[in-house]
Amino acid sequence: MKIVILGAGGRLGAALLREYKEKHDIAGFNHAQLDLASLGDVRRILDAMNFDVLINAAAFTNVDLCETERDRAFVINAEGPGVLAEICNAKNAKLIHFSTDYVFDGEKRAPYTEQDRANPISFYGESKRAGEKNVIAVGNGHVVVRVSWVFGPDRSSFVDAMIKRAQQDEQINAVADKFSTPTYTDDIAQMLPQFFNRGVEGGILHFANTGKCSWQEYAQWALDCCRGAGISLKATTVGALKLSDMTRLRQGSGGQANWIARRPVYSVLSTAKYSELTGTAPRAWREAVADYITRFYSKK
Ligand SMILES: NC(=O)c1ccc[n+]([C@@H]2O[C@H](COP(=O)([O-])OP(=O)(O)OC[C@H]3O[C@@H](n4cnc5c(N)ncnc54)[C@H](OP(=O)(O)O)[C@@H]3O)[C@@H](O)[C@H]2O)c1
């Protein structure tokens, strides 16, 4: 199978490239090699290629910057995916496009299903939602996979920042009143090929590791796993911060930068549809985080 991956330099795209390069004929494009903001170039380069599956893991993911660079965010996160779907239609190829739990407003207190109404509260969420709609409007069996709190070895994320901080400081804190589910890039890479086939129905699909946690619980579990793996840390417990604090905290005081965009308080994704389609359940987030730390931190 010939697969093209966009965003191959990112956290998820790099993991997919690593995972599939032995088994498939893969071409990966990082940001410098293909800029989704230049849609003419995107058409010219991809039109000239042959592929069965196009995976779009590229996005303007800086949630705060999206608030101030709206035009750019809209081209990359909304218009770009629609153009990719059109390119795929012309080749009878399948598009797998990634989206986010941030399309929801976070008012629900039970896992969001694919049928729940998207109601973004940030421009990042709005632009990603528009991208989903553009892909679905072009139709033809393309898949939009919504994921949450992505972590993995290819690019540092929240969990890595927390571990680093715990290695440097005796006291660390994380937000205790914001909930979703960490999702391991390797688990996304393992499950995705089930949807490569053109015959598999398209539409929106939620995928995350199972369970739910706050950022404080997530960070605490990471520290516990580090201790279990014999990795020495200065901090052993994670203190609680409030989400409302994050708009005024400066980098260095709370582990996070000053926030501009609003974030959903609760954005757990239901994986019931995934389980129904595949007959399997994603593994629990604690297991996935423990696996990541054992594999990638024990060696550091
Ligand atoms: N990370 C999360 O927690 C999370 C949560 C929910 C959903 N998602 C979604 O998952 C997908 C993958 O995200 P990720 O975690 O892998 O984020 P990431 O590490 O930021 O990767 C995104 C990639 O897109 C590239 N990119 C940015 N602008 C581009 C452009 N104009 N043209 C081409 N490439 C461009 C970035 O390159 P540069 O860094 O060089 O700009 C980066 O390599 C995205 O669709 C994201 O919305 C992520």
The ligand as a MOL file (V3000), in Angstrom:
LIG
                    3D

  0  0  0     0  0            999 V3000
M  V30 BEGIN CTAB
M  V30 COUNTS 48 52 0 0 0
M  V30 BEGIN ATOM
M  V30 1 N -1.2300 17.1670 20.6340 0
M  V30 2 C -2.4280 16.9700 21.1280 0
M  V30 3 O -2.5910 16.8680 22.3490 0
M  V30 4 C -3.6140 16.8180 20.2200 0
M  V30 5 C -4.8730 16.7020 20.8060 0
M  V30 6 C -5.9820 16.5740 19.9860 0
M  V30 7 C -5.8140 16.5380 18.6130 0
M  V30 8 N -4.5910 16.6710 18.0640 0 CHG=1
M  V30 9 C -4.4920 16.6580 16.5990 0
M  V30 10 O -3.6050 15.6240 16.2210 0
M  V30 11 C -2.9200 15.9880 15.0150 0
M  V30 12 C -1.4220 15.8310 15.2140 0
M  V30 13 O -0.9780 16.7390 16.2140 0
M  V30 14 P 0.4090 16.5660 16.9680 0
M  V30 15 O 0.1200 16.2770 18.3670 0
M  V30 16 O 1.2980 15.6350 16.1990 0 CHG=-1
M  V30 17 O 0.9460 18.0660 16.8690 0
M  V30 18 P 2.3540 18.6280 16.3940 0
M  V30 19 O 3.4700 17.8640 17.0070 0
M  V30 20 O 2.2520 20.1020 16.5990 0
M  V30 21 O 2.3580 18.2970 14.8440 0
M  V30 22 C 1.7450 19.0790 13.8840 0
M  V30 23 C 2.6860 19.1470 12.6960 0
M  V30 24 O 2.0880 19.9620 11.6990 0
M  V30 25 C 3.1140 20.7800 11.1600 0
M  V30 26 N 2.5730 21.9810 10.5650 0
M  V30 27 C 2.1750 23.1310 11.1590 0
M  V30 28 N 1.7760 24.0220 10.2390 0
M  V30 29 C 1.9530 23.4140 9.0330 0
M  V30 30 C 1.7430 23.8170 7.6970 0
M  V30 31 N 1.3190 25.0600 7.3840 0
M  V30 32 N 2.0220 22.9460 6.7100 0
M  V30 33 C 2.4990 21.7120 6.9920 0
M  V30 34 N 2.7370 21.2750 8.2230 0
M  V30 35 C 2.4450 22.1200 9.2320 0
M  V30 36 C 4.0020 21.0990 12.3420 0
M  V30 37 O 5.2690 21.5090 11.8920 0
M  V30 38 P 6.0990 22.6520 12.6840 0
M  V30 39 O 6.1220 22.2150 14.1240 0
M  V30 40 O 7.4100 22.6350 12.0040 0
M  V30 41 O 5.3160 23.9050 12.4810 0
M  V30 42 C 4.0390 19.7490 13.0550 0
M  V30 43 O 5.0680 18.9440 12.5570 0
M  V30 44 C -3.3980 17.4010 14.6780 0
M  V30 45 O -4.4520 17.3280 13.7700 0
M  V30 46 C -3.9220 17.9220 16.0030 0
M  V30 47 O -4.9210 18.9120 15.7990 0
M  V30 48 C -3.4770 16.7970 18.8390 0
M  V30 END ATOM
M  V30 BEGIN BOND
M  V30 1 1 1 2
M  V30 2 2 2 3
M  V30 3 1 2 4
M  V30 4 1 4 5
M  V30 5 2 4 48
M  V30 6 2 5 6
M  V30 7 1 6 7
M  V30 8 2 7 8
M  V30 9 1 8 9
M  V30 10 1 8 48
M  V30 11 1 9 10
M  V30 12 1 9 46
M  V30 13 1 10 11
M  V30 14 1 11 12
M  V30 15 1 11 44
M  V30 16 1 12 13
M  V30 17 1 13 14
M  V30 18 2 14 15
M  V30 19 1 14 16
M  V30 20 1 14 17
M  V30 21 1 17 18
M  V30 22 2 18 19
M  V30 23 1 18 20
M  V30 24 1 18 21
M  V30 25 1 21 22
M  V30 26 1 22 23
M  V30 27 1 23 24
M  V30 28 1 23 42
M  V30 29 1 24 25
M  V30 30 1 25 26
M  V30 31 1 25 36
M  V30 32 1 26 27
M  V30 33 1 26 35
M  V30 34 2 27 28
M  V30 35 1 28 29
M  V30 36 1 29 30
M  V30 37 2 29 35
M  V30 38 1 30 31
M  V30 39 2 30 32
M  V30 40 1 32 33
M  V30 41 2 33 34
M  V30 42 1 34 35
M  V30 43 1 36 37
M  V30 44 1 36 42
M  V30 45 1 37 38
M  V30 46 2 38 39
M  V30 47 1 38 40
M  V30 48 1 38 41
M  V30 49 1 42 43
M  V30 50 1 44 45
M  V30 51 1 44 46
M  V30 52 1 46 47
M  V30 END BOND
M  V30 END CTAB
M  END
